[in-house]
Amino acid sequence: MASTIPVETAETLFTTSMNHAFDAQAKVRARLAEEIAEQVEKGTIYDLSDSMRTVIAKDAEAAPWHRVASYRKDGRTLFEAVRCAHTLAMEYLIQHGISISSDHISNHVAIADQNGLRRFVADVAPILRAAS
């Protein structure tokens, strides 16, 4: 038999995950801004692609949590908001593949978006089941 947890515990876990995603996103964006400022200040140019890839990945991981926050502003409880975002993420993952183009940046963003949704689903699905 599956274990159950109170909705309040689920919401605490969701809040922790959401805050972690937002913090990670903010940190990598701040670091990229620092790297750009350093280049401008020194008048140097070096490759920022690794930092950009990290920002793209963290943006994709935070995107479902931003959707949750938006649902919360619409009046849903945190649990309902996560459930709605989970359902939307599952539908998207099932119905859409990754479109590959000749633009490497677009490809990286598309793959990161899929990975961000997969991670969100993998993180919240067990909690949703345990709290239902």
C-alpha angles and dihedrals in degrees: 000000000000118000119244130215130195117262088241090060090048090051091051090052091047092049091051092049093046093049091048091052092048093046093049090049093050093047096053092044091050091049091051090050089051092050091050091048090050091053093049092046094048095037090233131134124210136156115286095176095109091052091046091051090052092050091049091050095048091045089054092048091050096044097084089048090052086054088052090051090050091051089050090056087054089061103263121137115249091254092051091046092052091046091052093047090047092052091048092048092050092049091049094048092049097044102038133057127194113277110219119207137171089261108093093198092054089049092051091049092049092050092045091050091053092046091048091053092046092051092048092050092046092049100045104032096075091047092048090050093047093049097045 
